[in-house]
Amino acid sequence: MLGLGPGRRQERHRQERSRMKTVVDMRPAEEAVVKTLSATSPEHLNKLMSLGVLPGTKLTLLQRFPSLVLKVGETVLALDKTVAQLIEVDQDHVI
């Protein structure tokens, strides 16, 4: 059986994750759909979810400096880069 060994699978997964686009990669006025939340702590995950940042939700980046400002539904959020990097987005399937 030919296939990727465990080490090669992990490397491939790492490469795919490194290509994931996050809110930090977006430009102002660009729209995207939240793909996943890669929160490293339950606090970050709960905070983002309570603010309406959920997988499948459409968002728009309004500005990048001094903090990243997003519009999610009717809510406008200001996030620092550390938190914005936790939001993986898909710009190919915006509704």
C-alpha positions in Angstrom: 0.0 0.0 0.0 1.4 3.3 -1.1 0.7 6.4 0.9 2.2 9.0 3.1 3.9 7.8 6.2 3.1 9.4 9.6 5.9 11.9 9.3 5.0 13.0 5.8 1.3 13.3 6.8 2.2 15.6 9.6 4.4 17.7 7.4 1.6 17.9 4.8 -0.8 19.0 7.5 1.6 21.6 8.7 2.0 23.0 5.2 -1.8 23.2 4.7 -2.2 25.0 8.0 0.5 27.5 7.1 -1.4 28.3 3.9 -4.6 29.0 5.8 -5.7 32.6 5.4 -6.6 34.5 8.6 -8.1 37.9 9.2 -4.6 39.3 9.5 -4.0 38.4 5.8 -7.0 40.4 4.6 -7.1 44.0 3.2 -9.6 46.7 4.2 -13.0 46.2 2.5 -12.4 42.6 1.8 -15.1 40.1 2.8 -14.7 36.5 4.0 -16.5 33.7 5.7 -15.1 32.4 9.0 -13.8 28.9 8.3 -12.5 27.9 11.8 -11.4 29.4 15.1 -7.9 28.2 16.1 -8.2 29.5 19.6 -5.4 28.4 21.9 -7.4 29.1 25.0 -11.0 28.5 25.9 -11.2 32.2 26.9 -10.4 33.4 23.4 -12.7 30.9 21.9 -15.6 31.8 24.2 -15.0 35.5 23.7 -15.0 35.3 19.9 -18.1 33.1 19.8 -20.0 35.3 22.2 -19.2 38.3 19.8 -20.7 36.4 16.9 -17.5 35.2 15.3 -18.6 31.7 14.4 -17.7 29.3 11.5 -19.9 30.1 8.5 -20.3 33.8 9.5 -19.5 36.5 7.0 -17.2 39.3 8.0 -15.7 42.4 6.5 -12.3 43.9 7.4 -12.8 47.6 7.9 -9.3 48.7 8.9 -5.9 47.3 9.8 -4.3 50.0 11.9 -4.0 50.7 14.9 -6.0 47.5 15.4 -7.9 45.3 13.1 -11.5 46.3 12.9 -14.1 43.8 11.7 -17.8 44.0 10.9 -19.6 40.8 11.8 -23.3 41.1 11.1 -24.3 44.4 12.6 -21.4 44.3 15.2 -18.1 46.1 14.8 -15.2 44.6 16.6 -11.6 45.9 17.2 -9.1 43.0 17.7 -5.4 42.9 18.2 -3.3 40.9 15.8 -2.8 38.0 18.2 -6.6 37.4 18.4 -7.2 38.1 14.7 -4.7 35.4 13.8 -7.0 32.8 15.4 -9.8 33.5 12.9 -9.2 31.4 9.7 -11.2 32.6 6.8 -12.3 31.6 3.3 -12.6 34.3 0.7 -13.5 32.0 -2.1 -17.0 31.1 -0.8 -18.4 34.5 0.4 -22.2 34.6 0.2 
